Amino acid sequence: MDKNTTIAFVLIGAVLVVWLFLNAPEPTEQQGSEKDSIGLVQDTSITPDETTPTTIIPEKSLETADVEPGKTELENILTDTSDTGNTITIENDVAIIELSTRGGNIHKVFLKKFNNW
């Protein structure tokens, strides 16, 4: 490197250091007397009374719906194909568009002015 390149890098570094110093945010003082939210929750935690009645839920009421073998309940809900959906037709002077109500997919687009087959 020649002398001019070295001076250029030093000047660029000096400009960056000055720019970072001038644009740095002002430091804010932390207030040590205030507790954080976890400390407040731990201080105000309520211990349950022994006289508080508790309800016991029978195990039969916690059973889930019938699920196909090999699938979880969530997979059964997400892959339900019993609803085929309806088709909505939108028509104007230029085109006929058929949309599905299941997912909003476009099934067909027919351009009226372009019958070139």
ChimeraX commands (.cxc) that place a marker at each C-alpha (Angstrom):
marker #1 position 0.00,0.00,0.00 radius 0.5
marker #1 position 1.18,3.43,-0.75 radius 0.5
marker #1 position 1.13,6.44,1.53 radius 0.5
marker #1 position -2.16,7.90,0.20 radius 0.5
marker #1 position -4.09,4.65,0.74 radius 0.5
marker #1 position -2.87,4.38,4.33 radius 0.5
marker #1 position -3.87,7.97,5.07 radius 0.5
marker #1 position -7.30,7.35,3.50 radius 0.5
marker #1 position -7.96,4.31,5.72 radius 0.5
marker #1 position -6.87,6.20,8.84 radius 0.5
marker #1 position -9.14,9.14,7.97 radius 0.5
marker #1 position -12.11,6.84,7.26 radius 0.5
marker #1 position -11.56,5.13,10.62 radius 0.5
marker #1 position -11.38,8.48,12.41 radius 0.5
marker #1 position -14.60,9.68,10.75 radius 0.5
marker #1 position -16.40,6.47,11.75 radius 0.5
marker #1 position -15.26,6.73,15.37 radius 0.5
marker #1 position -16.37,10.38,15.61 radius 0.5
marker #1 position -19.71,9.57,13.92 radius 0.5
marker #1 position -20.39,6.67,16.32 radius 0.5
marker #1 position -19.50,8.86,19.31 radius 0.5
marker #1 position -21.81,11.70,18.22 radius 0.5
marker #1 position -24.76,9.44,17.34 radius 0.5
marker #1 position -24.61,7.23,20.42 radius 0.5
marker #1 position -27.80,7.25,22.54 radius 0.5
marker #1 position -27.65,8.93,25.90 radius 0.5
marker #1 position -27.19,6.43,28.72 radius 0.5
marker #1 position -30.20,6.19,31.00 radius 0.5
marker #1 position -29.80,5.60,34.70 radius 0.5
marker #1 position -31.46,2.48,36.02 radius 0.5
marker #1 position -33.63,2.93,39.05 radius 0.5
marker #1 position -32.52,0.34,41.56 radius 0.5
marker #1 position -35.37,0.93,44.00 radius 0.5
marker #1 position -38.03,-0.53,41.68 radius 0.5
marker #1 position -38.42,-4.29,41.50 radius 0.5
marker #1 position -38.91,-6.14,38.29 radius 0.5
marker #1 position -42.24,-7.73,37.44 radius 0.5
marker #1 position -41.15,-11.21,38.56 radius 0.5
marker #1 position -40.15,-9.88,41.96 radius 0.5
marker #1 position -43.52,-8.18,42.34 radius 0.5
marker #1 position -45.38,-11.36,41.43 radius 0.5
marker #1 position -43.37,-13.43,43.87 radius 0.5
marker #1 position -44.02,-10.93,46.67 radius 0.5
marker #1 position -47.77,-10.87,46.07 radius 0.5
marker #1 position -48.24,-14.59,45.48 radius 0.5
marker #1 position -51.24,-15.97,47.33 radius 0.5
marker #1 position -51.06,-19.32,49.04 radius 0.5
marker #1 position -54.21,-21.42,48.65 radius 0.5
marker #1 position -56.27,-21.96,51.75 radius 0.5
marker #1 position -56.95,-25.46,52.91 radius 0.5
marker #1 position -60.63,-24.58,53.20 radius 0.5
marker #1 position -60.97,-23.71,49.51 radius 0.5
marker #1 position -63.07,-26.38,47.81 radius 0.5
marker #1 position -61.53,-28.09,44.82 radius 0.5
marker #1 position -63.43,-29.74,42.02 radius 0.5
marker #1 position -62.35,-33.10,40.72 radius 0.5
marker #1 position -62.97,-33.75,37.04 radius 0.5
marker #1 position -63.70,-37.38,36.25 radius 0.5
marker #1 position -61.36,-39.02,33.77 radius 0.5
marker #1 position -64.20,-39.98,31.42 radius 0.5
marker #1 position -64.93,-36.31,30.65 radius 0.5
marker #1 position -61.32,-35.76,29.56 radius 0.5
marker #1 position -61.44,-38.36,26.78 radius 0.5
marker #1 position -61.05,-37.07,23.24 radius 0.5
marker #1 position -63.15,-37.76,20.20 radius 0.5
marker #1 position -62.69,-40.84,18.08 radius 0.5
marker #1 position -59.47,-40.62,16.11 radius 0.5
marker #1 position -58.43,-42.76,13.18 radius 0.5
marker #1 position -55.69,-45.25,14.05 radius 0.5
marker #1 position -52.22,-43.88,13.40 radius 0.5
marker #1 position -53.34,-40.22,13.47 radius 0.5
marker #1 position -53.45,-37.70,16.25 radius 0.5
marker #1 position -56.56,-35.63,16.87 radius 0.5
marker #1 position -54.93,-32.55,15.34 radius 0.5
marker #1 position -53.99,-34.44,12.17 radius 0.5
marker #1 position -57.56,-35.71,11.97 radius 0.5
marker #1 position -58.94,-32.16,12.15 radius 0.5
marker #1 position -56.45,-30.65,9.70 radius 0.5
marker #1 position -56.86,-33.36,7.06 radius 0.5
marker #1 position -60.66,-33.55,7.17 radius 0.5
marker #1 position -61.83,-33.96,3.56 radius 0.5
marker #1 position -65.54,-34.44,4.17 radius 0.5
marker #1 position -66.35,-30.89,3.01 radius 0.5
marker #1 position -65.73,-30.55,-0.73 radius 0.5
marker #1 position -66.67,-26.86,-0.79 radius 0.5
marker #1 position -68.79,-24.93,-3.26 radius 0.5
marker #1 position -67.90,-23.19,-6.50 radius 0.5
marker #1 position -68.58,-19.48,-6.89 radius 0.5
marker #1 position -68.75,-18.09,-10.43 radius 0.5
marker #1 position -67.83,-14.47,-11.13 radius 0.5
marker #1 position -68.70,-13.22,-14.60 radius 0.5
marker #1 position -68.18,-9.89,-16.35 radius 0.5
marker #1 position -67.85,-8.69,-19.96 radius 0.5
marker #1 position -64.32,-10.03,-20.34 radius 0.5
marker #1 position -63.99,-13.22,-18.27 radius 0.5
marker #1 position -65.69,-15.98,-16.30 radius 0.5
marker #1 position -63.85,-16.98,-13.10 radius 0.5
marker #1 position -64.74,-19.99,-10.94 radius 0.5
marker #1 position -63.55,-19.86,-7.30 radius 0.5
marker #1 position -63.65,-22.53,-4.62 radius 0.5
marker #1 position -65.01,-21.75,-1.16 radius 0.5
marker #1 position -62.47,-24.14,0.29 radius 0.5
marker #1 position -59.21,-22.22,0.38 radius 0.5
marker #1 position -60.23,-19.57,-2.14 radius 0.5
marker #1 position -58.50,-21.36,-5.02 radius 0.5
marker #1 position -59.21,-20.39,-8.61 radius 0.5
marker #1 position -60.52,-23.42,-10.53 radius 0.5
marker #1 position -61.13,-21.95,-13.99 radius 0.5
marker #1 position -60.59,-18.70,-15.84 radius 0.5
marker #1 position -62.33,-18.36,-19.21 radius 0.5
marker #1 position -61.56,-15.28,-21.32 radius 0.5
marker #1 position -64.58,-14.53,-23.51 radius 0.5
marker #1 position -62.79,-12.53,-26.21 radius 0.5
marker #1 position -60.00,-15.07,-26.79 radius 0.5
marker #1 position -61.49,-18.23,-28.34 radius 0.5
marker #1 position -58.56,-19.28,-30.53 radius 0.5
marker #1 position -58.73,-23.06,-30.72 radius 0.5
marker link #1:1,2 radius 0.2
marker link #1:2,3 radius 0.2
marker link #1:3,4 radius 0.2
marker link #1:4,5 radius 0.2
marker link #1:5,6 radius 0.2
marker link #1:6,7 radius 0.2
marker link #1:7,8 radius 0.2
marker link #1:8,9 radius 0.2
marker link #1:9,10 radius 0.2
marker link #1:10,11 radius 0.2
marker link #1:11,12 radius 0.2
marker link #1:12,13 radius 0.2
marker link #1:13,14 radius 0.2
marker link #1:14,15 radius 0.2
marker link #1:15,16 radius 0.2
marker link #1:16,17 radius 0.2
marker link #1:17,18 radius 0.2
marker link #1:18,19 radius 0.2
marker link #1:19,20 radius 0.2
marker link #1:20,21 radius 0.2
marker link #1:21,22 radius 0.2
marker link #1:22,23 radius 0.2
marker link #1:23,24 radius 0.2
marker link #1:24,25 radius 0.2
marker link #1:25,26 radius 0.2
marker link #1:26,27 radius 0.2
marker link #1:27,28 radius 0.2
marker link #1:28,29 radius 0.2
marker link #1:29,30 radius 0.2
marker link #1:30,31 radius 0.2
marker link #1:31,32 radius 0.2
marker link #1:32,33 radius 0.2
marker link #1:33,34 radius 0.2
marker link #1:34,35 radius 0.2
marker link #1:35,36 radius 0.2
marker link #1:36,37 radius 0.2
marker link #1:37,38 radius 0.2
marker link #1:38,39 radius 0.2
marker link #1:39,40 radius 0.2
marker link #1:40,41 radius 0.2
marker link #1:41,42 radius 0.2
marker link #1:42,43 radius 0.2
marker link #1:43,44 radius 0.2
marker link #1:44,45 radius 0.2
marker link #1:45,46 radius 0.2
marker link #1:46,47 radius 0.2
marker link #1:47,48 radius 0.2
marker link #1:48,49 radius 0.2
marker link #1:49,50 radius 0.2
marker link #1:50,51 radius 0.2
marker link #1:51,52 radius 0.2
marker link #1:52,53 radius 0.2
marker link #1:53,54 radius 0.2
marker link #1:54,55 radius 0.2
marker link #1:55,56 radius 0.2
marker link #1:56,57 radius 0.2
marker link #1:57,58 radius 0.2
marker link #1:58,59 radius 0.2
marker link #1:59,60 radius 0.2
marker link #1:60,61 radius 0.2
marker link #1:61,62 radius 0.2
marker link #1:62,63 radius 0.2
marker link #1:63,64 radius 0.2
marker link #1:64,65 radius 0.2
marker link #1:65,66 radius 0.2
marker link #1:66,67 radius 0.2
marker link #1:67,68 radius 0.2
marker link #1:68,69 radius 0.2
marker link #1:69,70 radius 0.2
marker link #1:70,71 radius 0.2
marker link #1:71,72 radius 0.2
marker link #1:72,73 radius 0.2
marker link #1:73,74 radius 0.2
marker link #1:74,75 radius 0.2
marker link #1:75,76 radius 0.2
marker link #1:76,77 radius 0.2
marker link #1:77,78 radius 0.2
marker link #1:78,79 radius 0.2
marker link #1:79,80 radius 0.2
marker link #1:80,81 radius 0.2
marker link #1:81,82 radius 0.2
marker link #1:82,83 radius 0.2
marker link #1:83,84 radius 0.2
marker link #1:84,85 radius 0.2
marker link #1:85,86 radius 0.2
marker link #1:86,87 radius 0.2
marker link #1:87,88 radius 0.2
marker link #1:88,89 radius 0.2
marker link #1:89,90 radius 0.2
marker link #1:90,91 radius 0.2
marker link #1:91,92 radius 0.2
marker link #1:92,93 radius 0.2
marker link #1:93,94 radius 0.2
marker link #1:94,95 radius 0.2
marker link #1:95,96 radius 0.2
marker link #1:96,97 radius 0.2
marker link #1:97,98 radius 0.2
marker link #1:98,99 radius 0.2
marker link #1:99,100 radius 0.2
marker link #1:100,101 radius 0.2
marker link #1:101,102 radius 0.2
marker link #1:102,103 radius 0.2
marker link #1:103,104 radius 0.2
marker link #1:104,105 radius 0.2
marker link #1:105,106 radius 0.2
marker link #1:106,107 radius 0.2
marker link #1:107,108 radius 0.2
marker link #1:108,109 radius 0.2
marker link #1:109,110 radius 0.2
marker link #1:110,111 radius 0.2
marker link #1:111,112 radius 0.2
marker link #1:112,113 radius 0.2
marker link #1:113,114 radius 0.2
marker link #1:114,115 radius 0.2
marker link #1:115,116 radius 0.2
marker link #1:116,117 radius 0.2
view
